[in-house]
Amino acid sequence: MKQTQICPQEAAQESPASASRRNFLRGLPVITAGAVGAPLPALAGPPVARWGMLVDVRKCIGCQACTIACINENEVPEGSFRTIVSTYSVKQPEAAGQPAGTYVLPRLCNHCDNPPCIPVCPVGATFKREDGLVLVDGDRCVGCAYCVQACPYDARYINHQTGKADKCTFCGHRLEAGLLPACVETCVGGARIFGDLNDPKSELSRRIGAAGDSLKVLKPEQGTKPRVFYIGLDQRFQGKVEGQGALWKPELHGGKS
């Protein structure tokens, strides 16, 4: 039988998204044909994942591929975003030789371990799953927007098509199918790493462990315990940002107006 070999040059051309996908799939449990029919021990079960994300700001180029992928995957209505890369114009030190520079900051729901959006919901529509995902029960939600106001990360909005609260779900439907979130899958620079925080061998856990003191979260003073972590985050953008980030507008880039 003829065997196909991959030369080192071809292997070196693997995209960051492909590498992230491969490492993510390595951490998924494997079910064999024999295991399907075998009886399971009453007290034994697969370990529950605890999903999280790491954003390497140094690798983000602000291309908005993540934003577009999220809109298409989740049918996000026009004018709203589940994830977005905000662009800021920042004043440079005089030694830099130019008056201003550009800084990009990917943002999404932080799926906090202490989410302030849950206790303010009067009908219990916002809840936290065992795997750490913070979600909204659309059947219960009354669109009061209390959770939108409670989120310190501006990660929620009222969907004007459904009248319900909406937000990033880490693409839970894709996770159930063994796929990465759409924003991670399409990141051309490999700036988003997704995985199981409970698995010490996952790429996410290894990257977080190696980051040391450079690992940051947004607005740590809020005490929300976010599960979206950042590397290369400018301290000026860790807390409240003095200024308004420019939002991406599809009509300016060939999209619908």
Buried (B, 14 or more C-beta within 10 A) or exposed (E): EEEEEEEEEEEEEEEBBEEBBEBBEEBEEEEEEEEEEEEEEEEEEEEEBBBBBBBBBEBBEBBBBBBBBBBEBBEBBEEBBBBBBBBBEEEEEEEEEEEEEEBBBBBBBBBBBEBBBBEBBEEEBBBBEEBBBBBBBBEBBEBBBBBBEBBBBEBBBBBEEEEBBBBBBBBBEBBEEEBBBBBBBBBBBBBBBBBBBBBEEBBBBBBBEEBEEEBBBBBEEBEBEBBBBBBBBBEEBBEEBEEEBEEBEBEEEEEEE
